[in-house]
Amino acid sequence: ITKPKLILECGSGISTLLSAYALEKTGGGRILSIDHDEAFAGVTRTHLIRHGFAPTLHTVTYAPLIKQSALGKTFIWYDPAFLASLKEKIDLLIVDGPPHKTQFQARLPALPLLISKLSDTATVILDDAKREDETGIVQSWLSQFPDFSLALHDTQKGVAILKRNKV
């Protein structure tokens, strides 16, 4: 990942702060973080401000979970209203929500619903990749979107990194 101009994060928190520091270190970019929990989104905003990040660097948006269709199935996923503000393509997509307990393969809709918003060289990071649901999600994404390659990282919960190689 080289200097993403736009990071979209599904689920806010510590990764939002880490992304902000990474962008600061590499010289720019912006984070759009969505969260289904309005209070938690507020906490994330407060942390970003306390750490001194300019409001132009980050937007933390409350996006309630609603029924949506993806891959021929109905899921409960983030209200897509947040997409209206996206003018540029997403270079880095961090998928750390919705919570696992929401439904079976709760994070599966992320890539199908956002694929048209991703840059040609986008990277997708899926947290908790050692869980059975996430293992199935990765396999589904790779079969549905063959222009992505996979690297698995053996952390405590596992991280899957999919890199788009669109020509």
N, CA, C and O atoms as a DFTB+ gen file, in Angstrom:
668 C
 N C O
     1  1       0.865      -1.169       0.000
     2  2       0.000       0.000       0.000
     3  2       0.905       1.223       0.000
     4  3       1.733       1.396       0.894
     5  1       0.742       2.045      -0.985
     6  2       1.566       3.232      -1.084
     7  2       0.696       4.470      -1.028
     8  3      -0.072       4.739      -1.952
     9  1       0.810       5.207       0.030
    10  2       0.143       6.492       0.196
    11  2      -1.297       6.512      -0.302
    12  3      -1.591       7.154      -1.311
    13  1      -2.183       5.829       0.380
    14  2      -3.584       5.870      -0.063
    15  2      -4.147       7.285       0.065
    16  3      -3.901       7.984       1.048
    17  1      -4.897       7.682      -0.938
    18  2      -5.550       8.995      -0.878
    19  2      -6.826       8.901      -0.050
    20  3      -7.190       9.841       0.655
    21  1      -7.504       7.752      -0.144
    22  2      -8.732       7.563       0.622
    23  2      -8.736       6.177       1.262
    24  3      -8.563       5.159       0.592
    25  1      -8.937       6.169       2.571
    26  2      -9.129       4.940       3.326
    27  2     -10.588       4.904       3.756
    28  3     -11.090       5.859       4.349
    29  1     -11.262       3.811       3.459
    30  2     -12.610       3.593       3.975
    31  2     -12.514       2.471       4.989
    32  3     -11.982       1.395       4.715
    33  1     -13.041       2.751       6.159
    34  2     -12.963       1.785       7.236
    35  2     -14.369       1.413       7.691
    36  3     -15.154       2.279       8.077
    37  1     -14.677       0.136       7.645
    38  2     -15.958      -0.376       8.133
    39  2     -15.762      -0.795       9.580
    40  3     -15.182      -1.845       9.856
    41  1     -16.247       0.025      10.498
    42  2     -16.027      -0.172      11.919
    43  2     -14.907       0.750      12.375
    44  3     -13.783       0.651      11.885
    45  1     -15.202       1.638      13.302
    46  2     -14.193       2.597      13.759
    47  2     -13.578       2.146      15.068
    48  3     -14.074       1.226      15.719
    49  1     -12.483       2.809      15.450
    50  2     -11.821       2.492      16.712
    51  2     -10.333       2.736      16.633
    52  3      -9.885       3.711      16.030
    53  1      -9.565       1.845      17.245
    54  2      -8.113       2.003      17.289
    55  2      -7.519       2.007      15.884
    56  3      -6.540       2.709      15.629
    57  1      -8.093       1.240      14.981
    58  2      -7.568       1.223      13.603
    59  2      -7.739       2.586      12.930
    60  3      -6.966       2.939      12.039
    61  1      -8.746       3.350      13.352
    62  2      -8.935       4.691      12.805
    63  2      -7.760       5.581      13.221
    64  3      -7.210       6.323      12.409
    65  1      -7.391       5.493      14.490
    66  2      -6.236       6.262      14.965
    67  2      -4.950       5.828      14.268
    68  3      -4.152       6.668      13.852
    69  1      -4.750       4.528      14.140
    70  2      -3.552       4.027      13.473
    71  2      -3.505       4.494      12.019
    72  3      -2.445       4.864      11.515
    73  1      -4.641       4.476      11.359
    74  2      -4.705       4.947       9.965
    75  2      -4.375       6.431       9.885
    76  3      -3.670       6.865       8.973
    77  1      -4.880       7.205      10.833
    78  2      -4.607       8.648      10.855
    79  2      -3.113       8.900      11.031
    80  3      -2.544       9.750      10.346
    81  1      -2.477       8.171      11.940
    82  2      -1.040       8.335      12.124
    83  2      -0.270       7.920      10.875
    84  3       0.702       8.577      10.500
    85  1      -0.693       6.842      10.230
    86  2      -0.027       6.388       9.005
    87  2      -0.145       7.443       7.906
    88  3       0.830       7.735       7.214
    89  1      -1.342       8.012       7.747
    90  2      -1.516       9.055       6.733
    91  2      -0.666      10.279       7.048
    92  3      -0.078      10.882       6.150
    93  1      -0.604      10.639       8.313
    94  2       0.218      11.786       8.716
    95  2       1.684      11.536       8.372
    96  3       2.379      12.424       7.879
    97  1       2.137      10.322       8.637
    98  2       3.540       9.984       8.384
    99  2       3.868       9.944       6.891
   100  3       4.973      10.308       6.487
   101  1       2.916       9.505       6.075
   102  2       3.179       9.384       4.641
   103  2       2.808      10.636       3.851
   104  3       3.000      10.689       2.637
   105  1       2.279      11.636       4.541
   106  2       2.086      12.914       3.876
   107  2       0.721      13.192       3.293
   108  3       0.614      13.950       2.329
   109  1      -0.318      12.612       3.839
   110  2      -1.640      13.027       3.382
   111  2      -2.587      11.897       3.099
   112  3      -2.268      10.719       3.257
   113  1      -3.765      12.298       2.675
   114  2      -4.845      11.358       2.446
   115  2      -5.969      11.660       3.414
   116  3      -5.909      12.609       4.196
   117  1      -7.002      10.825       3.341
   118  2      -8.172      11.058       4.177
   119  2      -8.791       9.721       4.558
   120  3      -8.684       8.735       3.829
   121  1      -9.448       9.711       5.731
   122  2     -10.112       8.509       6.237
   123  2     -11.600       8.784       6.340
   124  3     -12.023       9.807       6.878
   125  1     -12.384       7.859       5.819
   126  2     -13.823       7.849       6.062
   127  2     -14.087       6.567       6.830
   128  3     -13.888       5.468       6.312
   129  1     -14.533       6.714       8.056
   130  2     -14.811       5.566       8.905
   131  2     -16.303       5.524       9.177
   132  3     -16.900       6.534       9.552
   133  1     -16.909       4.356       8.990
   134  2     -18.336       4.205       9.268
   135  2     -18.512       3.264      10.450
   136  3     -17.753       2.311      10.631
   137  1     -19.532       3.556      11.248
   138  2     -19.801       2.719      12.404
   139  2     -21.302       2.624      12.615
   140  3     -22.024       3.608      12.457
   141  1     -21.763       1.436      12.971
   142  2     -23.197       1.224      13.197
   143  2     -23.635       1.690      14.587
   144  3     -24.829       1.798      14.865
   145  1     -22.666       1.963      15.448
   146  2     -22.942       2.386      16.820
   147  2     -22.629       3.877      16.926
   148  3     -21.465       4.278      16.907
   149  1     -23.672       4.688      17.037
   150  2     -23.507       6.142      17.030
   151  2     -22.629       6.620      18.191
   152  3     -21.802       7.513      18.008
   153  1     -22.800       6.044      19.365
   154  2     -21.997       6.449      20.522
   155  2     -20.522       6.098      20.300
   156  3     -19.641       6.895      20.621
   157  1     -20.254       4.916      19.756
   158  2     -18.874       4.510      19.513
   159  2     -18.235       5.389      18.446
   160  3     -17.054       5.723      18.544
   161  1     -19.005       5.767      17.428
   162  2     -18.499       6.697      16.405
   163  2     -18.086       8.008      17.064
   164  3     -17.059       8.587      16.711
   165  1     -18.879       8.471      18.013
   166  2     -18.558       9.703      18.742
   167  2     -17.275       9.577      19.545
   168  3     -16.470      10.507      19.593
   169  1     -17.089       8.433      20.170
   170  2     -15.864       8.190      20.937
   171  2     -14.654       8.232      19.998
   172  3     -13.627       8.823      20.330
   173  1     -14.777       7.610      18.840
   174  2     -13.678       7.617      17.866
   175  2     -13.370       9.043      17.430
   176  3     -12.202       9.424      17.353
   177  1     -14.405       9.842      17.141
   178  2     -14.197      11.249      16.772
   179  2     -13.430      11.986      17.868
   180  3     -12.491      12.731      17.588
   181  1     -13.837      11.772      19.104
   182  2     -13.191      12.430      20.244
   183  2     -11.715      12.051      20.330
   184  3     -10.864      12.909      20.564
   185  1     -11.414      10.774      20.143
   186  2     -10.015      10.321      20.188
   187  2      -9.189      10.975      19.083
   188  3      -8.054      11.388      19.318
   189  1      -9.748      11.068      17.891
   190  2      -9.021      11.702      16.781
   191  2      -8.715      13.161      17.095
   192  3      -7.615      13.641      16.823
   193  1      -9.677      13.858      17.661
   194  2      -9.477      15.268      18.020
   195  2      -8.437      15.383      19.138
   196  3      -7.556      16.240      19.078
   197  1      -8.537      14.529      20.147
   198  2      -7.568      14.550      21.257
   199  2      -6.141      14.274      20.791
   200  3      -5.178      14.763      21.381
   201  1      -6.019      13.496      19.741
   202  2      -4.689      13.202      19.195
   203  2      -4.222      14.282      18.223
   204  3      -3.132      14.188      17.658
   205  1      -5.043      15.295      18.034
   206  2      -4.625      16.450      17.247
   207  2      -4.807      16.333      15.749
   208  3      -4.195      17.089      14.993
   209  1      -5.636      15.400      15.302
   210  2      -5.833      15.260      13.858
   211  2      -6.857      16.264      13.350
   212  3      -7.923      16.436      13.941
   213  1      -6.524      16.914      12.261
   214  2      -7.398      17.932      11.677
   215  2      -8.663      17.276      11.135
   216  3      -8.612      16.168      10.603
   217  1      -9.800      17.960      11.271
   218  2     -11.065      17.421      10.748
   219  2     -11.034      17.140       9.240
   220  3     -11.832      16.340       8.750
   221  1     -10.141      17.774       8.511
   222  2     -10.040      17.520       7.068
   223  2      -9.445      16.145       6.783
   224  3      -9.588      15.626       5.676
   225  1      -8.783      15.552       7.769
   226  2      -8.166      14.237       7.598
   227  2      -9.160      13.098       7.786
   228  3      -9.001      12.034       7.187
   229  1     -10.183      13.309       8.609
   230  2     -11.046      12.196       8.976
   231  2     -12.520      12.587       9.028
   232  3     -12.887      13.717       9.350
   233  1     -13.335      11.608       8.698
   234  2     -14.776      11.705       8.878
   235  2     -15.221      10.383       9.479
   236  3     -14.992       9.318       8.905
   237  1     -15.856      10.461      10.634
   238  2     -16.412       9.264      11.250
   239  2     -17.927       9.414      11.172
   240  3     -18.504      10.328      11.762
   241  1     -18.553       8.515      10.445
   242  2     -19.970       8.622      10.127
   243  2     -20.766       7.488      10.763
   244  3     -20.365       6.325      10.720
   245  1     -21.879       7.846      11.343
   246  2     -22.826       6.850      11.835
   247  2     -23.579       6.300      10.632
   248  3     -24.183       7.058       9.873
   249  1     -23.544       5.003      10.460
   250  2     -24.237       4.331       9.361
   251  2     -24.983       3.139       9.961
   252  3     -24.384       2.085      10.173
   253  1     -26.279       3.289      10.236
   254  2     -27.020       2.185      10.846
   255  2     -27.040       0.962       9.935
   256  3     -26.889       1.070       8.718
   257  1     -27.227      -0.184      10.541
   258  2     -27.312      -1.431       9.786
   259  2     -28.732      -1.596       9.259
   260  3     -29.707      -1.503      10.005
   261  1     -28.824      -1.844       7.951
   262  2     -30.127      -2.030       7.305
   263  2     -30.047      -3.237       6.372
   264  3     -28.957      -3.709       6.048
   265  1     -31.212      -3.732       5.944
   266  2     -31.248      -4.860       5.009
   267  2     -30.817      -4.394       3.623
   268  3     -31.243      -3.351       3.129
   269  1     -29.942      -5.222       3.006
   270  2     -29.447      -4.947       1.658
   271  2     -29.196      -6.271       0.945
   272  3     -29.057      -7.314       1.583
   273  1     -29.140      -6.218      -0.366
   274  2     -28.860      -7.418      -1.156
   275  2     -27.435      -7.392      -1.670
   276  3     -26.937      -6.365      -2.131
   277  1     -26.796      -8.537      -1.582
   278  2     -25.453      -8.729      -2.128
   279  2     -25.292     -10.200      -2.456
   280  3     -25.662     -11.068      -1.664
   281  1     -24.744     -10.474      -3.616
   282  2     -24.491     -11.852      -4.048
   283  2     -25.756     -12.702      -4.010
   284  3     -25.700     -13.891      -3.696
   285  1     -26.892     -12.095      -4.328
   286  2     -28.155     -12.814      -4.380
   287  2     -28.758     -13.155      -3.032
   288  3     -29.693     -13.953      -2.958
   289  1     -28.239     -12.564      -1.963
   290  2     -28.745     -12.826      -0.616
   291  2     -29.072     -11.504       0.061
   292  3     -28.616     -10.444      -0.367
   293  1     -29.862     -11.579       1.118
   294  2     -30.171     -10.394       1.909
   295  2     -29.301     -10.401       3.158
   296  3     -29.210     -11.398       3.873
   297  1     -28.667      -9.261       3.398
   298  2     -27.785      -9.086       4.552
   299  2     -28.215      -7.854       5.324
   300  3     -28.956      -7.012       4.817
   301  1     -27.748      -7.761       6.541
   302  2     -27.861      -6.528       7.308
   303  2     -26.474      -5.910       7.260
   304  3     -25.507      -6.481       7.764
   305  1     -26.389      -4.725       6.641
   306  2     -25.086      -4.071       6.458
   307  2     -25.291      -2.570       6.570
   308  3     -26.422      -2.101       6.697
   309  1     -24.222      -1.832       6.523
   310  2     -24.267      -0.382       6.705
   311  2     -25.152       0.312       5.670
   312  3     -25.125      -0.031       4.488
   313  1     -25.931       1.287       6.125
   314  2     -26.732       2.116       5.232
   315  2     -25.786       2.784       4.233
   316  3     -24.858       3.479       4.645
   317  1     -26.000       2.589       2.935
   318  2     -25.056       3.099       1.938
   319  2     -25.120       4.616       1.710
   320  3     -24.457       5.119       0.803
   321  1     -25.888       5.342       2.496
   322  2     -25.980       6.794       2.322
   323  2     -24.610       7.466       2.402
   324  3     -24.393       8.509       1.785
   325  1     -23.686       6.872       3.159
   326  2     -22.345       7.457       3.297
   327  2     -21.603       7.508       1.961
   328  3     -20.682       8.308       1.795
   329  1     -21.994       6.665       1.013
   330  2     -21.318       6.621      -0.289
   331  2     -21.537       7.887      -1.112
   332  3     -20.752       8.187      -2.012
   333  1     -22.593       8.622      -0.809
   334  2     -22.895       9.838      -1.576
   335  2     -21.766      10.859      -1.492
   336  3     -21.583      11.656      -2.412
   337  1     -21.013      10.842      -0.401
   338  2     -19.938      11.826      -0.235
   339  2     -18.628      11.391      -0.906
   340  3     -17.670      12.164      -0.936
   341  1     -18.575      10.185      -1.435
   342  2     -17.340       9.693      -2.055
   343  2     -17.215      10.197      -3.480
   344  3     -17.988       9.818      -4.360
   345  1     -16.246      11.043      -3.690
   346  2     -15.978      11.546      -5.046
   347  2     -14.796      10.812      -5.666
   348  3     -14.749      10.605      -6.878
   349  1     -13.836      10.418      -4.817
   350  2     -12.661       9.717      -5.303
   351  2     -12.775       8.223      -5.003
   352  3     -13.635       7.794      -4.233
   353  1     -11.914       7.460      -5.612
   354  2     -11.906       6.009      -5.415
   355  2     -11.224       5.649      -4.095
   356  3     -10.370       6.387      -3.602
   357  1     -11.608       4.520      -3.542
   358  2     -11.048       4.010      -2.293
   359  2      -9.759       3.246      -2.622
   360  3      -9.756       2.332      -3.446
   361  1      -8.673       3.638      -1.965
   362  2      -7.390       2.954      -2.165
   363  2      -7.159       1.856      -1.136
   364  3      -6.495       0.858      -1.416
   365  1      -7.714       2.049       0.056
   366  2      -7.550       1.070       1.130
   367  2      -8.893       0.894       1.824
   368  3      -9.470       1.851       2.340
   369  1      -9.381      -0.332       1.828
   370  2     -10.635      -0.676       2.498
   371  2     -10.291      -1.571       3.680
   372  3      -9.732      -2.654       3.511
   373  1     -10.633      -1.106       4.878
   374  2     -10.399      -1.878       6.096
   375  2     -11.757      -2.393       6.576
   376  3     -12.651      -1.606       6.887
   377  1     -11.902      -3.706       6.632
   378  2     -13.179      -4.316       7.008
   379  2     -13.033      -4.943       8.392
   380  3     -12.456      -6.018       8.556
   381  1     -13.574      -4.236       9.375
   382  2     -13.528      -4.694      10.760
   383  2     -14.923      -4.557      11.380
   384  3     -15.056      -4.404      12.594
   385  1     -15.934      -4.612      10.560
   386  2     -17.317      -4.510      10.991
   387  2     -18.193      -4.806       9.798
   388  3     -17.711      -4.817       8.665
   389  1     -19.459      -5.044      10.027
   390  2     -20.162      -5.068      11.299
   391  2     -19.685      -6.219      12.182
   392  3     -18.957      -7.108      11.741
   393  1     -20.123      -6.175      13.453
   394  2     -19.696      -7.222      14.387
   395  2     -20.119      -8.617      13.932
   396  3     -21.154      -8.805      13.293
   397  1     -19.292      -9.566      14.282
   398  2     -19.499     -10.980      13.950
   399  2     -20.885     -11.461      14.392
   400  3     -21.533     -12.235      13.687
   401  1     -21.327     -11.003      15.550
   402  2     -22.607     -11.466      16.113
   403  2     -23.825     -10.965      15.344
   404  3     -24.937     -11.436      15.582
   405  1     -23.637     -10.025      14.431
   406  2     -24.759      -9.453      13.676
   407  2     -25.501     -10.514      12.878
   408  3     -26.731     -10.563      12.878
   409  1     -24.734     -11.368      12.193
   410  2     -25.304     -12.425      11.350
   411  2     -24.168     -13.295      10.823
   412  3     -22.995     -12.958      10.988
   413  1     -24.511     -14.394      10.201
   414  2     -23.534     -15.260       9.557
   415  2     -22.822     -14.460       8.463
   416  3     -23.471     -13.800       7.651
   417  1     -21.509     -14.519       8.442
   418  2     -20.681     -13.811       7.463
   419  2     -21.084     -12.328       7.333
   420  3     -21.325     -11.823       6.237
   421  1     -21.145     -11.666       8.473
   422  2     -21.611     -10.273       8.546
   423  2     -20.823      -9.314       7.656
   424  3     -21.358      -8.292       7.225
   425  1     -19.568      -9.629       7.379
   426  2     -18.713      -8.713       6.612
   427  2     -18.673      -9.019       5.115
   428  3     -18.034      -8.300       4.346
   429  1     -19.351     -10.078       4.710
   430  2     -19.344     -10.488       3.305
   431  2     -19.789      -9.387       2.341
   432  3     -19.182      -9.259       1.277
   433  1     -20.808      -8.587       2.649
   434  2     -21.272      -7.586       1.680
   435  2     -20.262      -6.481       1.361
   436  3     -20.419      -5.793       0.353
   437  1     -19.244      -6.294       2.179
   438  2     -18.325      -5.168       1.989
   439  2     -17.773      -5.088       0.568
   440  3     -17.932      -4.064      -0.096
   441  1     -17.144      -6.125       0.104
   442  2     -16.520      -6.061      -1.215
   443  2     -17.544      -6.007      -2.353
   444  3     -17.393      -5.173      -3.245
   445  1     -18.578      -6.855      -2.365
   446  2     -19.557      -6.752      -3.451
   447  2     -20.237      -5.375      -3.530
   448  3     -20.491      -4.870      -4.624
   449  1     -20.527      -4.775      -2.378
   450  2     -21.222      -3.487      -2.387
   451  2     -20.298      -2.308      -2.659
   452  3     -20.764      -1.236      -3.045
   453  1     -19.002      -2.490      -2.466
   454  2     -18.062      -1.378      -2.631
   455  2     -17.127      -1.533      -3.823
   456  3     -16.341      -0.627      -4.099
   457  1     -17.188      -2.640      -4.526
   458  2     -16.235      -2.924      -5.605
   459  2     -16.152      -1.788      -6.632
   460  3     -15.063      -1.472      -7.110
   461  1     -17.265      -1.184      -6.969
   462  2     -17.253      -0.111      -7.983
   463  2     -16.619       1.170      -7.454
   464  3     -16.305       2.074      -8.228
   465  1     -16.430       1.251      -6.149
   466  2     -15.833       2.441      -5.527
   467  2     -14.333       2.276      -5.279
   468  3     -13.671       3.215      -4.838
   469  1     -13.795       1.084      -5.560
   470  2     -12.383       0.820      -5.304
   471  2     -11.504       1.229      -6.477
   472  3     -11.899       1.104      -7.636
   473  1     -10.311       1.716      -6.166
   474  2      -9.350       2.048      -7.218
   475  2      -8.840       0.758      -7.862
   476  3      -9.049      -0.334      -7.334
   477  1      -8.178       0.894      -8.995
   478  2      -7.664      -0.272      -9.716
   479  2      -6.547      -0.996      -8.969
   480  3      -6.246      -2.153      -9.263
   481  1      -5.939      -0.315      -8.008
   482  2      -4.857      -0.929      -7.232
   483  2      -5.210      -0.982      -5.745
   484  3      -4.319      -0.959      -4.896
   485  1      -6.478      -1.052      -5.433
   486  2      -6.944      -1.033      -4.040
   487  2      -6.456      -2.247      -3.256
   488  3      -6.206      -3.321      -3.803
   489  1      -6.334      -2.027      -1.964
   490  2      -6.023      -3.080      -1.014
   491  2      -7.195      -3.194      -0.053
   492  3      -7.746      -2.190       0.399
   493  1      -7.569      -4.438       0.256
   494  2      -8.644      -4.697       1.208
   495  2      -8.047      -5.482       2.368
   496  3      -7.407      -6.514       2.171
   497  1      -8.265      -4.979       3.577
   498  2      -7.791      -5.659       4.780
   499  2      -9.013      -6.171       5.539
   500  3      -9.895      -5.393       5.901
   501  1      -9.060      -7.465       5.775
   502  2     -10.139      -8.085       6.542
   503  2      -9.569      -8.567       7.868
   504  3      -8.685      -9.423       7.902
   505  1     -10.086      -8.006       8.963
   506  2      -9.636      -8.390      10.288
   507  2     -10.343      -9.675      10.727
   508  3     -11.371     -10.058      10.169
   509  1      -9.777     -10.320      11.722
   510  2     -10.339     -11.542      12.310
   511  2     -10.397     -12.689      11.299
   512  3     -11.329     -13.494      11.317
   513  1      -9.412     -12.756      10.433
   514  2      -9.429     -13.701       9.316
   515  2      -9.302     -15.165       9.718
   516  3      -9.488     -16.051       8.884
   517  1      -8.987     -15.433      10.988
   518  2      -8.911     -16.829      11.433
   519  2     -10.275     -17.409      11.780
   520  3     -10.414     -18.624      11.921
   521  1     -11.287     -16.547      11.919
   522  2     -12.627     -17.054      12.227
   523  2     -13.191     -17.787      11.007
   524  3     -12.872     -17.459       9.864
   525  1     -14.016     -18.762      11.271
   526  2     -14.609     -19.566      10.195
   527  2     -15.409     -18.700       9.217
   528  3     -15.305     -18.884       8.004
   529  1     -16.205     -17.758       9.734
   530  2     -16.986     -16.877       8.859
   531  2     -16.079     -16.100       7.904
   532  3     -16.345     -16.020       6.705
   533  1     -15.007     -15.529       8.454
   534  2     -14.110     -14.715       7.634
   535  2     -13.336     -15.553       6.626
   536  3     -13.044     -15.085       5.525
   537  1     -13.002     -16.780       6.988
   538  2     -12.348     -17.677       6.032
   539  2     -13.261     -17.902       4.829
   540  3     -12.810     -17.877       3.684
   541  1     -14.548     -18.121       5.097
   542  2     -15.521     -18.279       4.013
   543  2     -15.700     -17.013       3.205
   544  3     -15.870     -17.070       1.987
   545  1     -15.662     -15.867       3.871
   546  2     -15.790     -14.576       3.182
   547  2     -14.641     -14.389       2.197
   548  3     -14.859     -14.004       1.049
   549  1     -13.418     -14.662       2.649
   550  2     -12.255     -14.513       1.774
   551  2     -12.391     -15.412       0.551
   552  3     -12.136     -14.972      -0.570
   553  1     -12.785     -16.652       0.752
   554  2     -12.943     -17.569      -0.379
   555  2     -14.020     -17.081      -1.347
   556  3     -13.853     -17.166      -2.564
   557  1     -15.111     -16.576      -0.809
   558  2     -16.181     -16.036      -1.643
   559  2     -15.684     -14.834      -2.448
   560  3     -15.935     -14.735      -3.649
   561  1     -14.982     -13.930      -1.780
   562  2     -14.460     -12.743      -2.474
   563  2     -13.501     -13.134      -3.595
   564  3     -13.574     -12.590      -4.697
   565  1     -12.606     -14.074      -3.313
   566  2     -11.633     -14.466      -4.332
   567  2     -12.296     -15.133      -5.525
   568  3     -11.860     -14.942      -6.660
   569  1     -13.345     -15.912      -5.287
   570  2     -14.031     -16.556      -6.415
   571  2     -14.875     -15.544      -7.192
   572  3     -15.019     -15.662      -8.409
   573  1     -15.424     -14.568      -6.506
   574  2     -16.270     -13.545      -7.131
   575  2     -15.442     -12.475      -7.845
   576  3     -15.867     -11.932      -8.865
   577  1     -14.269     -12.179      -7.308
   578  2     -13.430     -11.083      -7.814
   579  2     -12.003     -11.592      -8.048
   580  3     -11.129     -11.391      -7.205
   581  1     -11.764     -12.251      -9.188
   582  2     -10.465     -12.894      -9.433
   583  2      -9.313     -11.916      -9.657
   584  3      -8.165     -12.344      -9.780
   585  1      -9.595     -10.613      -9.711
   586  2      -8.500      -9.660      -9.888
   587  2      -7.824      -9.298      -8.560
   588  3      -7.025      -8.364      -8.501
   589  1      -8.148     -10.041      -7.498
   590  2      -7.510      -9.841      -6.198
   591  2      -6.607     -11.030      -5.879
   592  3      -6.939     -12.179      -6.170
   593  1      -5.460     -10.729      -5.276
   594  2      -4.583     -11.781      -4.760
   595  2      -4.615     -11.702      -3.236
   596  3      -4.933     -10.654      -2.673
   597  1      -4.293     -12.782      -2.584
   598  2      -4.447     -12.901      -1.135
   599  2      -3.117     -13.133      -0.433
   600  3      -2.280     -13.918      -0.879
   601  1      -2.950     -12.427       0.677
   602  2      -1.861     -12.706       1.607
   603  2      -2.482     -12.819       2.999
   604  3      -3.160     -11.900       3.458
   605  1      -2.249     -13.936       3.658
   606  2      -2.748     -14.130       5.022
   607  2      -1.610     -13.863       6.003
   608  3      -0.472     -14.279       5.787
   609  1      -1.942     -13.159       7.089
   610  2      -0.940     -12.855       8.107
   611  2      -1.374     -13.475       9.421
   612  3      -2.497     -13.280       9.886
   613  1      -0.456     -14.227      10.003
   614  2      -0.748     -15.011      11.200
   615  2      -0.606     -14.159      12.464
   616  3       0.364     -14.289      13.211
   617  1      -1.581     -13.297      12.683
   618  2      -1.646     -12.534      13.921
   619  2      -2.553     -13.298      14.882
   620  3      -3.019     -14.390      14.556
   621  1      -2.804     -12.743      16.046
   622  2      -3.644     -13.428      17.032
   623  2      -5.001     -13.812      16.447
   624  3      -5.447     -14.945      16.624
   625  1      -5.658     -12.891      15.756
   626  2      -6.978     -13.155      15.175
   627  2      -6.918     -13.369      13.673
   628  3      -7.916     -13.745      13.058
   629  1      -5.770     -13.135      13.083
   630  2      -5.594     -13.304      11.654
   631  2      -5.986     -12.069      10.870
   632  3      -6.950     -11.381      11.205
   633  1      -5.227     -11.797       9.822
   634  2      -5.511     -10.677       8.928
   635  2      -5.370     -11.186       7.494
   636  3      -4.373     -11.811       7.134
   637  1      -6.386     -10.904       6.694
   638  2      -6.330     -11.219       5.267
   639  2      -6.142      -9.916       4.508
   640  3      -6.876      -8.951       4.723
   641  1      -5.160      -9.891       3.623
   642  2      -4.912      -8.711       2.797
   643  2      -5.106      -9.114       1.346
   644  3      -4.399      -9.970       0.815
   645  1      -6.072      -8.479       0.729
   646  2      -6.350      -8.731      -0.682
   647  2      -5.907      -7.520      -1.477
   648  3      -6.300      -6.391      -1.183
   649  1      -5.093      -7.760      -2.479
   650  2      -4.550      -6.692      -3.314
   651  2      -5.144      -6.803      -4.707
   652  3      -5.086      -7.853      -5.347
   653  1      -5.713      -5.700      -5.160
   654  2      -6.312      -5.691      -6.496
   655  2      -5.231      -5.507      -7.544
   656  3      -4.381      -4.624      -7.429
   657  1      -5.270      -6.334      -8.548
   658  2      -4.292      -6.295      -9.637
   659  2      -5.005      -6.088     -10.950
   660  3      -4.842      -6.873     -11.885
   661  1      -5.791      -5.039     -11.023
   662  2      -6.584      -4.790     -12.220
   663  2      -5.690      -4.206     -13.301
   664  3      -4.886      -3.310     -13.046
   665  1      -5.841      -4.718     -14.491
   666  2      -5.018      -4.250     -15.611
   667  2      -5.845      -3.388     -16.529
   668  3      -5.338      -2.893     -17.535
